[in-house]
Amino acid sequence: MSDGALREWEGRTWEEVDGKVRCLVCPRKCVIPEGERGFCRVRENRDGELVLLIHGKVSTAVPDPIEKKPLFHYKPGTDVFSLGTVGCNFRCRHCQNWQISQAGPEEVPLEEWPPERIVGAAKRTGCESVAFTYNEPIIGLEYTLETFEACREEGLGCVYVTNGFATRRTAKILGEVLDAANVDLKAFTEDFYRDVAKAWLKPVLRTCKIWKDMGVHVELTTLVIPGYNDSEEEARRIARWIRKELGPDTPWHVSRFHPDYRMLDVPPTPVETIEKFVEIGYEEGLYYVYAGNVPGHKYENTYCPECKEPVVVRRGFSIVKMHVTDDFHCEHCDAELHFVT
């Protein structure tokens, strides 16, 4: 982390407002009375100061394949030390990690994981990077910044798996320290964000653009839910926005929904719908579009944007075969491929 990032966030994640505190981390900007918490359940007004209740506390800490995040173009084939805490600034009805994301710190067993322990565990397990994932990392901003400072000192990559719901300032602070992020672009309408996630879309799009402009490697994931965000029109709008605002080399993961949490009455996404979304992504000029939650599908593979031959063959989270040169060009036609190592 740069000294500038430290100066920017330190002591400025909240402000006093008429005897209450206003959190400045996400766009909700919760105004929190004494003894109460913000929408995320983990930021509390304690004696007139905003306290992060999950600082140094973790619900999950495991090595994962980087492809599981999913990040297909960042350090492919490596492992990432993955951490989750509790809480979220969304209320997604279909959340697949609801046991921790929709819980407060008293409701889930948490273990102390200071930054030095995280770095040590990552190195012992052969991980090349550290990711905050499973629940929303933005709400634990101070903890993630301190951890990433320690990671950078040891040459470890810094990764977020996030809904991207940050203020402009928070996004810029994180842009200084993140190497890669998978942002969950849940849909492309404010109606979906309001009705299904209890949030709004525009800050998410802004975060993606800020990070891309700052040099963070960004990949996007859209979980396609039957009857909610599965129209061809929505697919085209998303793909066109990605190409125009983030660039055609930005990977887009289109994932299959399965019933969970408060959407148990919604059927799984037909594989044909996922295939159509992927094909629309390619038609709209994106270089890399992937089918998620469909193990063994051809659209798990990376294809060369020029010759269209497979250059990375995957099954699930495993790389089966690579046809890529040491400097990440296509072995078939020598076209440049877009990977970060």
C-alpha positions, 0 to 999 in steps of 0.5 A: 500500500502506498503512503498516500492510501494510508493517509487517505483512509486513516481516520476518515472512514466516518464522520460525526453528525449531530452526535451520531456517526456517518459511515463513509465506506459504502454508498449507503453512508449509514448515520448510526446512533450510539450503540447501534450498527450500520446496514452491514451489521459490522460497523458500530457507533461505540462512544461516538466512534465507528468501530469495525467489529470484524477487524482481524476476525475471520469465519473462513480461511482456506487455500483455493484455486484462483479460478474458483473466485472466478479469476481466469486471467490472473495468475492462472493455475495458482492458489489464493489464500481465501478469507471470509468474515461476516456481514454484507451491504446487500440483502440478496434474496438469492445469496449463496453464502447467506449463512455468513453474509447475512449474519452479525459477528455474534452469530458465526464462530470467528477466529483471530487472524491478524495480517501477519498470520494471514501472510504466514499461512499463505506462504506456507500453503504455496499461495501466490495471493490473498483474497477477501471473498465469501462475504462482502470485503468492502465493509471490512475496509480497514482490515483488508487494507492492513492485510494487503499492506502486509501482503505487498511487503511479502510479494503476495497479490491482493484480491477482492471478490466483491459486489463493488458497492463502494463510494468513489473515495473507497473505490480509489483507495482500494484501487491503490492496493488491489491487484485483481478483483472479480466484481459481481455485476448482478444485473443491468437494471436499477429495478433488479438491484432495488428489488432483489439486492436492496441496493443500486447499480450505478455505484457498482458500474463506477467502481468497475471503471475506477479500478480498470482505469487505475490498472486493477485486473477486473473480471465480472460475474453475472449470475443469470436468474430465470425470470429476473435477469435472463433476457437477451436484451439484458445480456446485450446491454451488459456486454456492450457496457463492458466493451465500451467502458472496460474494454473487450479484453475484460473477462465476463463470467456468466453463471448458472443459478441454483435455488438458494436462500429466499429464492428456493421457488426459482428453478435452476437456469437452463444451460441453453440460457447460459450458452446464449449469454456467452454467445451474445458476449462474443457477438458484442465483441468481448474476447473472453466470455465464460460459462460458470457452474456448468462443469465440463462445458466448452465455454469454460475454456479460453479461446484465442480472440484471433484464431478462435482455437482453445488456448486454455482448457479447463474443467471446473477450477482445474486447468487441463491443458494450455496452448500459451507461450511463456509470454502469453501469446497463442501457440496457434497464431501468436496473437497476444492473450490477456493474462496477468501473472 
